[in-house]
Amino acid sequence: MARNPIQFQDGMSLGELTRRFGMEEQCEAAVRAWRWPSGFVCPRCGGREHTVTGARRLHECHACRLQTSLKAGTVFEHTLVPLTKWFQAIWLITQSKDSISTLSLSRQIDLKWDSAWLLRQKLAAVMAEDEASRKLDGRVEMDDAVLGGERHEHEGGKRGRGGPNKIPFVVAVATSDAGHPQRLLLHVVKTHDGDEIEKMAKLHLSSTARVVSDGLGCFRAVTRVGCTHLPVVAAKTGWSETIPAFKWVNTVLSNVKTAISGTFHAIRRAYVPRYLAEFQWRFNRRADLKSMFGALLGAVVSMKPRPYAALRIAEAAG
């Protein structure tokens, strides 16, 4: 059997990470190159003339006198964690197929669990935002899915897929005409109904998409935003998993659930969208493993800060 070129491609080795970013000064130079590729630009007035001053090496704009640090205005803002550890975390998350648990991350980069958790949530939030505006087009396989363990009878509540401990989501894979997977979408919904599918389609599907799903009625809602819907009804004695039309959506769904159960074991409901976004982000860049590190670093530098309180809002709301 021929080797899958995506699975066997060269990524960024630990040795390369150490050579390029093993020292804090090297990491600072990389952040500076991403943030100001043509030299310093004042975030307030756009001025370029500046002086680096003080023990904190703040950049003081000659025009408006604003003092700003290299990390201010980025996801690194207010962090007490050295950039070398941030870079190690970015490397571990981007170069692993099934990601890495927060406990393992904390051990690998020598951080307390709470600090590793916060760092991890910030990176996951960046991945989610990086994927938010991308849309699937062409032929799109789609299916409904849930995360969550079984509820025992003594706990009460509804049983089955609609149980209170279940987290419903939609998995969709855009494929080429030749049937090769192109892009992935993992989208958490309140429930699998027409209104939720319509909201998902507005955000993440092009109006020219051709959606292939099973016979679940809620998927007809994609037509409300202009998509074509091609339902494939499974035989009464069979399952959609055996139908070739759903090959990739079922493959990806199996991989997602295996990664979550094997790596994380369990995820709190409020944080499920971020962990799914992390898996989605990696899948959609899997063809160029070596460039993933730079892609995530660039997103971290270019996006706004993610304060602790904002990261916990979703949990409080849940």
KOLZA-286429 format. One record per residue: x, y, z of N, C-alpha, C in turn. Coordinates in steps of 0.05 Angstrom, whole numbers, plus 5000, padded with zeros to 4 digits. Atoms other than C-alpha are relative to their C-alpha. Example, Ala and Ser with C-alpha at 12.3 -4.5 7.8 and 13.67 -1.06 7.14 Angstrom:
NODE   nx   ny   nz  cax  cay  caz   cx   cy   cz
NODE 5018 4976 5000 5246 4910 5156 5018 5024 5000
NODE 4984 4976 4999 5273 4979 5143 4985 5022 5014
This chain:
NODE   nx   ny   nz  cax  cay  caz   cx   cy   cz
NODE 5017 4976 5000 5000 5000 5000 5018 5025 5000
NODE 4985 4975 5002 5026 5069 4981 4996 5017 5025
NODE 5001 4983 4976 5042 5116 5038 4984 5025 4994
NODE 5015 4975 5002 4995 5175 5049 5020 5023 5003
NODE 4980 4978 4999 5038 5236 5032 4995 5020 5022
NODE 5006 4981 4978 5001 5279 5083 5009 4989 5027
NODE 4992 5012 4974 5013 5230 5140 5030 4999 5003
NODE 4972 5005 4998 5086 5221 5123 5017 5025 4993
NODE 4985 4976 5006 5105 5293 5108 5018 5009 5023
NODE 4983 4990 4979 5161 5327 5146 4987 5025 5013
NODE 5010 4977 4986 5139 5375 5199 5023 5017 5011
NODE 4979 4984 4987 5178 5422 5244 5011 4984 5023
NODE 4988 5017 4980 5226 5381 5286 5006 5015 5026
NODE 4992 4988 4974 5243 5393 5359 5027 5014 4997
NODE 4974 4988 5003 5314 5407 5338 4998 5027 4986
NODE 5004 4974 5014 5291 5461 5289 4988 5021 5018
NODE 5012 4982 4981 5247 5492 5342 5021 5011 5019
NODE 4979 4992 4981 5306 5494 5391 5020 5019 4987
NODE 4980 4984 5014 5354 5523 5339 4989 5028 4994
NODE 5011 4974 5009 5307 5578 5316 4988 5016 5023
NODE 5015 4985 4979 5269 5595 5380 5007 4990 5028
NODE 4992 5011 4974 5308 5566 5438 5006 5022 5021
NODE 4994 4978 4982 5324 5634 5468 4979 5022 4998
NODE 5021 4980 4999 5278 5691 5489 5005 5022 4979
NODE 4994 4980 5020 5314 5740 5443 4992 4991 4972
NODE 5008 5011 5026 5301 5695 5383 4969 5001 4997
NODE 5029 4998 5000 5227 5692 5401 4990 5028 4996
NODE 5007 4972 5002 5223 5767 5409 5004 5010 4971
NODE 4994 4992 5028 5255 5776 5340 4978 4990 4981
NODE 5021 5012 5017 5203 5729 5309 4974 5015 5003
NODE 5024 4985 4995 5145 5766 5342 5002 5028 4986
NODE 4996 4973 5013 5174 5833 5318 4997 4998 4970
NODE 5001 5003 5029 5181 5807 5247 4971 4995 4991
NODE 5027 5005 5007 5109 5783 5246 4983 5025 5004
NODE 5017 4977 4993 5080 5845 5279 5007 5025 4983
NODE 4991 4976 5014 5122 5899 5245 5020 4992 4978
NODE 4981 5010 5021 5151 5868 5181 5016 5022 4986
NODE 4986 4977 5013 5170 5937 5154 5011 5019 5021
NODE 4991 4983 4979 5192 5965 5221 4977 5010 5017
NODE 5020 4992 4980 5155 5994 5281 4979 5019 4988
NODE 5022 4982 5008 5087 6026 5269 4984 5006 5026
NODE 5015 4993 4976 5053 6064 5326 4971 4991 4998
NODE 5028 5009 5001 4986 6031 5342 4979 5023 5003
NODE 5018 4978 4997 4956 6099 5358 4999 5019 4976
NODE 4999 4980 5022 4979 6147 5303 5012 4990 4974
NODE 4987 5011 5024 5016 6102 5254 5028 5011 4995
NODE 4973 4989 5003 5081 6139 5264 5021 4978 5001
NODE 4978 5019 5001 5147 6103 5251 5024 5008 5016
NODE 4977 4991 4984 5198 6146 5286 4995 4994 5029
NODE 5004 5008 4972 5209 6119 5356 5027 4996 5014
NODE 4977 5006 4984 5257 6106 5412 4993 4977 5018
NODE 5004 5022 4982 5265 6042 5452 5012 5009 5027
NODE 4991 4988 4975 5269 6064 5525 4993 4982 5024
NODE 5006 5013 4974 5272 6037 5596 5008 4971 5001
NODE 4993 5028 4995 5285 5969 5627 4981 4981 4985
NODE 5019 5016 5014 5222 5943 5594 5002 5002 4970
NODE 4996 4996 5028 5246 5965 5526 4974 5007 4985
NODE 5025 4990 5012 5182 6003 5509 5007 5017 4976
NODE 4997 4984 5025 5174 6033 5440 4985 5026 5004
NODE 5013 4974 4997 5160 6108 5448 4998 5015 4974
NODE 5004 4986 5026 5130 6142 5387 5008 5029 5003
NODE 4992 4972 5000 5161 6209 5371 4977 5019 4995
NODE 5022 4982 5008 5096 6236 5343 4980 5004 5023
NODE 5021 4998 4980 5045 6220 5398 5009 4993 5028
NODE 4988 5007 4974 5091 6198 5455 4988 4975 5012
NODE 5010 5025 4990 5053 6132 5463 5023 4981 5005
NODE 4980 5021 4994 5095 6079 5497 4986 4973 4998
NODE 5012 5026 5003 5080 6008 5476 5021 4978 5000
NODE 4981 5022 5000 5114 5941 5486 4995 4982 4975
NODE 5001 5018 5022 5127 5887 5435 4975 4982 5002
NODE 5023 5019 4996 5071 5843 5465 4973 5014 5002
NODE 5025 4985 4996 5019 5898 5478 4983 4999 4974
NODE 5018 5001 5023 4958 5891 5433 4999 4974 4986
NODE 5000 5027 5011 4972 5818 5418 4989 4981 5021
NODE 5009 5021 4981 4950 5753 5451 5021 4997 5022
NODE 4979 5002 4980 5016 5756 5488 4998 5022 5022
NODE 5002 4977 4982 4994 5820 5525 4996 4991 5029
NODE 5001 5005 4971 5004 5818 5601 5009 4972 5008
NODE 4991 5026 4993 5032 5748 5598 5026 5001 5017
NODE 4976 5003 4984 5084 5729 5651 5016 4975 4992
NODE 4987 5024 5010 5101 5665 5614 5020 5008 4978
NODE 4980 4994 5020 5166 5670 5574 4990 4992 4972
NODE 5008 5006 5028 5157 5671 5498 5011 4973 4992
NODE 4990 5026 5007 5200 5609 5494 4980 4978 5007
NODE 5020 5020 4993 5146 5570 5530 4975 5002 4983
NODE 5022 4997 5019 5092 5600 5486 5006 4986 4974
NODE 4992 5012 5025 5131 5578 5425 5000 4970 5002
NODE 5000 5029 4996 5139 5508 5454 4971 4990 4999
NODE 5028 5008 5000 5064 5504 5466 4988 5001 4972
NODE 5009 4998 5028 5049 5528 5395 5010 4976 4984
NODE 4988 5022 5014 5096 5475 5369 4986 4973 5007
NODE 5013 5025 4991 5065 5419 5411 4972 4997 4989
NODE 5028 5001 5009 4994 5437 5390 4998 4997 4970
NODE 5003 5001 5029 5007 5446 5316 5013 4975 4988
NODE 4986 5022 5012 5053 5387 5305 4989 4973 5008
NODE 5012 5026 4992 5010 5333 5338 4973 4997 4987
NODE 5025 5006 5015 4953 5300 5300 4976 5002 5018
NODE 5022 5001 4982 4908 5290 5360 5002 5019 5023
NODE 4995 4979 4980 4933 5350 5400 5013 4988 5025
NODE 4987 5008 4975 4957 5345 5472 4983 5010 5023
NODE 5016 4992 4977 4922 5347 5539 5014 5023 5015
NODE 4989 4978 4985 4931 5407 5584 5019 4990 5021
NODE 4982 5011 4980 4963 5364 5637 5027 4993 4988
NODE 4975 5007 5014 5014 5337 5588 5014 5025 4990
NODE 4988 4975 5008 5025 5407 5561 5015 5014 5023
NODE 4988 4987 4976 5039 5434 5631 5026 4986 5007
NODE 4975 5014 4994 5091 5379 5641 5022 5005 4979
NODE 4980 4997 5022 5124 5387 5573 5014 5027 5001
NODE 4988 4973 5001 5135 5462 5579 5006 5011 5028
NODE 4993 4993 4972 5144 5463 5655 4986 5024 5010
NODE 5018 4979 4990 5085 5506 5674 4980 4988 5019
NODE 5022 5010 4983 5034 5500 5729 4976 4995 4983
NODE 5023 5008 5016 4969 5469 5705 4983 5024 4993
NODE 5018 4977 5005 4929 5534 5713 5012 5018 4978
NODE 4988 4983 5020 4979 5573 5671 4999 4987 4973
NODE 5002 5015 5025 4981 5519 5618 4972 5000 4989
NODE 5028 4999 5009 4905 5518 5616 4993 5026 4987
NODE 5006 4973 5011 4901 5593 5605 5013 5004 4973
NODE 4986 4997 5025 4954 5592 5552 4986 4984 4978
NODE 5014 5017 5019 4918 5534 5518 4974 5012 4990
NODE 5025 4987 5007 4851 5570 5519 5004 5024 4982
NODE 4995 4977 5018 4881 5632 5488 5007 4991 4972
NODE 4993 5011 5027 4911 5592 5431 4976 4989 4986
NODE 5024 5011 5012 4846 5555 5420 4981 5021 4991
NODE 5018 4978 5007 4807 5620 5419 5010 5013 4974
NODE 4989 4989 5025 4855 5646 5365 4994 4982 4977
NODE 5007 5019 5021 4844 5583 5324 4971 5002 4992
NODE 5029 4997 5006 4769 5591 5330 4994 5025 4984
NODE 5004 4975 5014 4771 5663 5307 5012 4998 4971
NODE 4987 5003 5026 4818 5645 5250 4983 4984 4981
NODE 5018 5017 5016 4767 5594 5225 4972 5012 4996
NODE 5027 4990 4998 4705 5636 5238 4989 5010 4973
NODE 5010 4988 5024 4700 5671 5171 5003 4983 4975
NODE 4996 5017 5022 4718 5613 5126 4974 4984 4993
NODE 5025 5013 5008 4662 5581 5085 5006 4975 4983
NODE 4998 5024 5016 4653 5512 5054 4985 5004 4974
NODE 5013 4998 5026 4635 5507 4981 5003 4974 4985
NODE 4999 5025 5015 4625 5454 4928 4984 4978 5013
NODE 5013 5023 4988 4604 5385 4949 5007 4999 5030
NODE 4995 5000 4971 4595 5383 5025 4985 4977 5013
NODE 5012 5022 4984 4582 5319 5065 4993 5011 5027
NODE 5009 4989 4974 4543 5336 5128 4986 4979 5017
NODE 5013 5019 4982 4520 5297 5189 4997 5012 5027
NODE 5004 4991 4973 4494 5308 5259 5016 4982 5019
NODE 4984 5015 4981 4534 5285 5320 4996 5011 5028
NODE 5001 4991 4972 4537 5290 5395 5025 4992 5015
NODE 4978 5007 4982 4591 5290 5448 4988 4997 5028
NODE 5010 5004 4973 4581 5266 5519 4995 4971 5006
NODE 5004 5027 4992 4576 5203 5559 4971 4994 5006
NODE 5027 5009 4994 4515 5163 5578 4992 5009 5028
NODE 5010 4992 4973 4471 5186 5635 4987 4975 5012
NODE 5012 5024 4987 4454 5131 5684 4972 5005 5009
NODE 5029 4998 4994 4382 5117 5701 4995 5015 5027
NODE 5005 4987 4974 4389 5140 5774 5005 5030 4999
NODE 4995 4971 5002 4411 5209 5749 4976 5015 4988
NODE 5024 4987 5011 4344 5221 5715 5006 5014 4974
NODE 4996 4985 5024 4334 5264 5654 4995 4983 4975
NODE 5006 5013 5026 4323 5247 5581 5024 4982 4992
NODE 4979 5018 5008 4362 5188 5554 5004 5003 4970
NODE 4995 4999 5029 4394 5180 5485 5014 5025 4991
NODE 4985 4978 5012 4422 5232 5437 4990 5027 5010
NODE 5010 4975 4991 4378 5286 5466 5003 5005 5030
NODE 4996 4998 4971 4401 5276 5538 5014 5026 5008
NODE 4989 4974 4991 4421 5336 5580 5031 5001 5001
NODE 4971 5000 4999 4494 5313 5583 5012 4997 4972
NODE 4991 5001 5028 4499 5310 5507 5005 5028 4989
NODE 4994 4974 5013 4530 5366 5466 4997 4996 4970
NODE 5004 5004 5028 4502 5368 5396 5017 5018 4982
NODE 4984 4984 5019 4544 5391 5337 4996 4989 4972
NODE 5002 5008 5028 4547 5388 5262 5028 4996 4989
NODE 4975 5004 5013 4605 5359 5223 4996 5001 4970
NODE 5003 4997 5029 4614 5378 5150 5027 5000 4987
NODE 4975 5002 5015 4669 5362 5100 4996 5007 4971
NODE 5001 4993 5029 4677 5397 5033 5020 4983 4986
NODE 4982 5018 5015 4706 5349 4982 5003 5011 4971
NODE 4997 4994 5028 4733 5357 4912 4982 4982 4984
NODE 5017 5017 5017 4696 5328 4853 5011 4972 4998
NODE 4989 5026 5000 4744 5270 4857 4996 4985 5026
NODE 5006 5012 4974 4722 5257 4928 5021 5003 5021
NODE 4979 4996 4980 4783 5282 4965 4991 5022 5020
NODE 5008 4980 4980 4771 5321 5031 5015 5026 4996
NODE 4987 4974 5003 4785 5396 5025 5000 5015 5027
NODE 5002 4984 4976 4758 5433 5086 4980 4987 5019
NODE 5016 5011 4979 4726 5414 5152 4986 5022 5016
NODE 5015 4982 4982 4672 5448 5195 4990 4983 5023
NODE 5011 5012 4976 4656 5428 5266 4985 5022 5015
NODE 5016 4978 4990 4599 5471 5292 4980 4991 5021
NODE 5017 5007 4978 4565 5466 5359 4973 5014 4997
NODE 5027 4989 5002 4489 5476 5358 4985 4995 5026
NODE 5016 5004 4976 4436 5482 5412 4985 4973 4998
NODE 5013 5025 5006 4398 5425 5380 4999 4996 4970
NODE 5001 5005 5028 4392 5392 5313 4972 5006 4989
NODE 5025 4992 5012 4334 5432 5284 5005 5019 4977
NODE 4997 4983 5024 4321 5474 5222 5011 5027 5006
NODE 4990 4973 4994 4334 5541 5255 5030 5000 5005
NODE 4972 5002 4994 4401 5520 5282 5017 4994 4975
NODE 4986 5006 5025 4422 5490 5215 5001 5024 4981
NODE 5000 4975 5017 4401 5554 5179 5021 5020 5010
NODE 4979 4982 4989 4444 5596 5226 5028 4991 4993
NODE 4975 5012 5006 4502 5549 5215 5007 5005 4970
NODE 4996 4997 5029 4493 5552 5139 5006 5029 4992
NODE 4994 4971 5006 4492 5629 5138 5028 5007 5007
NODE 4973 4994 4991 4557 5631 5175 5022 4986 4985
NODE 4978 5017 5009 4596 5575 5144 4997 4986 4973
NODE 5003 5013 5027 4568 5553 5076 4996 5021 4979
NODE 5005 4983 5023 4572 5587 5009 4973 4993 4988
NODE 5027 5005 5011 4505 5594 4974 5001 4981 4977
NODE 4997 5019 5022 4533 5551 4918 5007 4972 5009
NODE 4993 5027 4989 4548 5492 4964 4978 4980 4993
NODE 5018 5022 5005 4517 5425 4948 5002 4981 5024
NODE 4999 5015 4974 4501 5392 5015 4988 4972 4996
NODE 5008 5028 5001 4497 5316 5018 4997 4991 5029
NODE 5005 5008 4973 4465 5291 5082 4982 4975 5000
NODE 5019 5022 4998 4423 5233 5108 4972 5013 5000
NODE 5027 4991 5003 4348 5239 5112 4989 5017 5023
NODE 5009 4984 4977 4345 5280 5177 4989 5026 4989
NODE 5015 4977 5011 4294 5335 5163 5013 5027 5004
NODE 4990 4973 4995 4332 5393 5194 5020 5009 4979
NODE 4980 4992 5020 4385 5391 5139 4988 5014 4976
NODE 5013 4986 5022 4334 5416 5089 5002 5031 5003
NODE 4998 4972 4995 4344 5484 5122 5023 5014 4985
NODE 4978 4988 5015 4408 5495 5082 4989 5013 4974
NODE 5011 4988 5025 4363 5511 5022 4990 5029 5006
NODE 5010 4973 4994 4339 5574 5059 5022 5021 4994
NODE 4979 4981 5007 4407 5606 5045 5011 4995 4972
NODE 4993 5003 5028 4411 5583 4973 5015 4974 4994
NODE 4985 5025 5006 4449 5517 4981 4981 4979 4987
NODE 5014 5023 5011 4429 5455 4943 5001 4977 5021
NODE 5001 5022 4981 4407 5396 4987 4995 4974 4986
NODE 5002 5026 5012 4418 5325 4965 4998 4978 5022
NODE 5002 5020 4979 4390 5277 5017 5004 4972 4990
NODE 4996 5028 5006 4412 5205 5017 4989 4984 5023
NODE 5014 5013 4979 4364 5163 5057 5012 4972 5004
NODE 4988 5026 4995 4397 5103 5090 4978 4979 5000
NODE 5019 5023 5000 4363 5035 5082 4991 4995 5029
NODE 5011 5005 4974 4318 5016 5140 5016 4980 5016
NODE 4985 5020 4986 4363 4958 5157 5030 5007 5002
NODE 4971 4993 5000 4429 4996 5150 5005 5026 5015
NODE 4991 4975 4987 4467 5057 5175 5014 5017 4979
NODE 4988 4982 5018 4492 5119 5141 5030 4997 4998
NODE 4971 5004 4999 4563 5099 5162 5010 4982 4977
NODE 4992 5019 5021 4563 5046 5107 4996 5011 4972
NODE 5006 4988 5026 4542 5093 5051 5025 5016 4990
NODE 4976 4987 5011 4601 5116 5006 4997 5031 5000
NODE 5004 4971 5002 4570 5186 5001 5008 5015 5026
NODE 4993 4988 4975 4587 5198 5074 5028 4990 5010
NODE 4974 5011 4993 4657 5169 5073 5017 5019 5017
NODE 4982 4982 4986 4695 5230 5096 4988 5012 5025
NODE 5012 4989 4976 4646 5259 5144 5000 4980 5023
NODE 4999 5020 4979 4644 5193 5181 5029 4994 5009
NODE 4972 5004 4992 4720 5185 5179 5009 5022 5019
NODE 4992 4977 4983 4730 5255 5208 4987 4998 5028
NODE 5015 5002 4975 4676 5245 5261 5013 4979 5018
NODE 4987 5021 4985 4709 5180 5283 5027 5010 5012
NODE 4974 4990 4990 4777 5214 5288 4997 5021 5022
NODE 5005 4980 4979 4749 5272 5328 4993 4987 5027
NODE 5008 5013 4975 4716 5227 5379 5023 4984 5012
NODE 4977 5015 4990 4778 5184 5384 5020 5018 5013
NODE 4981 4980 4989 4822 5245 5396 4990 5011 5027
NODE 5010 4989 4975 4776 5273 5449 5000 4979 5022
NODE 5001 5021 4979 4766 5207 5486 5028 4991 5008
NODE 4973 5009 4994 4840 5188 5481 5018 5021 5012
NODE 4982 4979 4991 4873 5255 5493 4989 5016 5024
NODE 5012 4982 4980 4824 5296 5535 4982 4985 5020
NODE 5018 5016 4984 4778 5241 5563 4973 5013 5003
NODE 5026 4986 4997 4725 5294 5578 5006 5030 4997
NODE 4997 4971 5003 4715 5368 5561 4975 5013 5012
NODE 5023 4985 4989 4671 5417 5599 4985 5013 4977
NODE 5018 4992 5022 4612 5438 5557 5007 5028 4989
NODE 4995 4973 5009 4631 5512 5554 5024 5002 4981
NODE 4976 4999 5015 4698 5496 5522 5001 4982 4975
NODE 5002 5018 5023 4676 5445 5470 5005 5015 4974
NODE 4995 4987 5026 4673 5496 5413 5029 5006 4994
NODE 4972 4994 5004 4745 5516 5424 5017 4975 4993
NODE 4985 5024 5006 4771 5445 5425 4993 4989 4972
NODE 5008 5008 5027 4731 5428 5362 5013 5019 4979
NODE 4988 4980 5019 4758 5492 5329 5030 4993 4997
NODE 4972 5007 5002 4829 5469 5346 5004 4976 4981
NODE 4999 5023 5017 4817 5402 5312 4995 5009 4971
NODE 5007 4989 5027 4785 5438 5252 5023 5015 4988
NODE 4978 4984 5009 4843 5487 5247 5023 4983 4990
NODE 4978 5018 5009 4895 5432 5243 4992 4984 4975
NODE 5009 5016 5023 4854 5390 5194 5002 5017 4975
NODE 5001 4983 5024 4846 5449 5146 5027 5009 4991
NODE 4972 4993 5008 4922 5460 5145 5018 4975 4999
NODE 4985 5025 4997 4943 5387 5147 5019 4995 4976
NODE 4983 5005 5024 4973 5389 5076 5027 5013 5002
NODE 4975 4986 4997 5029 5434 5100 5007 5002 5030
NODE 4995 5002 4971 5049 5411 5170 5022 5019 5008
NODE 4977 4984 4993 5114 5450 5169 4992 5029 5004
NODE 5007 4972 4999 5079 5517 5159 4980 5006 5023
NODE 5020 4995 4979 5028 5507 5216 5010 5017 5023
NODE 4988 4985 4978 5075 5535 5269 4999 5030 4994
NODE 5000 4972 5007 5083 5600 5232 4973 5012 4996
NODE 5027 4991 5004 5010 5604 5214 4986 5007 5027
NODE 5012 4995 4974 4988 5600 5287 5015 5023 5014
NODE 4985 4977 4988 5044 5647 5311 4991 5026 4987
NODE 5009 4976 5013 5022 5698 5259 4973 5009 5009
NODE 5027 4994 4990 4950 5693 5282 5001 5011 5028
NODE 4998 4991 4972 4970 5701 5355 5010 5029 5001
NODE 4989 4973 5000 5010 5764 5339 4981 5020 4989
NODE 5017 4980 5014 4958 5796 5295 4972 5004 5013
NODE 5026 4997 4988 4896 5784 5338 5001 5014 5027
NODE 5002 4985 4976 4872 5823 5398 5004 4983 5025
NODE 4995 5015 4975 4888 5803 5470 4975 4984 5008
NODE 5021 5017 4990 4847 5748 5503 5002 4999 5031
NODE 4998 5000 4971 4840 5767 5577 4986 4976 5013
NODE 5011 5023 4986 4824 5714 5628 4970 5001 5003
NODE 5028 4997 4995 4755 5742 5644 4983 4993 4975
NODE 5014 5006 5024 4734 5738 5571 4999 4971 4993
NODE 4999 5029 5006 4756 5666 5565 4981 4984 5018
NODE 5017 5014 4981 4713 5647 5625 4970 5008 4997
NODE 5027 4991 5003 4650 5684 5602 4982 4977 4991
NODE 5016 5022 5011 4625 5624 5562 4993 4980 5022
NODE 5005 5020 4979 4632 5579 5623 4979 5011 5019
NODE 5020 4988 4982 4593 5628 5667 4972 4999 4988
NODE 5026 4999 5014 4538 5633 5615 4988 4972 4998
NODE 5010 5027 5002 4534 5557 5609 4990 4990 5026
